[in-house]
Structures are given as structure tokens and as C-alpha cells.
Amino acid sequence: MKCVVVDTNVLISFLTDRNAAQQSEAAALFEQAAQGGTELILHQMVISEMVYVLANLYKVETTEIAGMIDDLLCSPGVRPIDDIVWSSVLSLWPGDFRDFADAALAAVMLEGHFDAVATFDQAFLRQLRRIGLTSWQSDS
């Protein structure tokens, strides 16, 4: 089974109508997980970023966000994780990755021996490729 680390922007696209094409891609990823073909890795940092974006940019009520988190965590094929190897993050940031959260997700992927990262962030995709890591979109 393929294990995919999910970036915040994929969750935001899945949960909002900000971009129909991205929402469709994100829904396909969650459908793969529901069918047992993919395990989606949700790091606590991504969930925290999702809460911030939904509350502050999209003005979603916190009770609604709490329900979204509960639904995500109860979804088939979704595994929340909290662990992070800080030495791995710091080996990637600020050198290979300009964005701290991107470096953290890349470190999670490397340390967890996961197969890919799902993201819509083009700069993050380029940085992943530059160090030889795989994105979900390039495999779909």
C-alpha cells in the first residue's frame, strides 16, 4: 500500500471550493484511501495549519472546523502522526527548503519511509524533485 504525506493545501482544497480542479484531485486521493489503495499521513502540523487557514482566511467557525477534523481523522485510510525528527528538519531547512513547514513534511516523508507527498504547491514540488523525493501528482 502506498503511503502519502498530505500537505495543508490539499486539505484546504478538499474542504473548500477554492479551486475545483484541485478539489477533484484531492477527492480522488481520499477516495483511493477509502478504497484501501493508499494510506494518507496527516501530520499534526498540517492539521494545525489547516485550522489556522480555515479560521482566519475562510472565516469558518471553530465548531465546524472541529467537525471537519473529526471527519478527516475518522476517514478510512487516514493516519494521523505526531512524530518529527528535528535533526532531519534542520538538515533540510533553510538550505534545501525555503519554507519551514515544507522542510518538516519532507523530513516526515524521509524518516517515515513514506512513498510520496501530496501538494499543490509548485515551489514545494520543485524542491521535492530536486532532492529526489516523489510527489503524489507525478504518480497519478
Helices and strands as residue ranges (DSSP letters): E 2-6, H 8-15, H 20-34, E 38-43, H 44-56, H 62-74, E 78-81, H 86-92, H 100-112, E 116-118, H 122-130, H 136-139
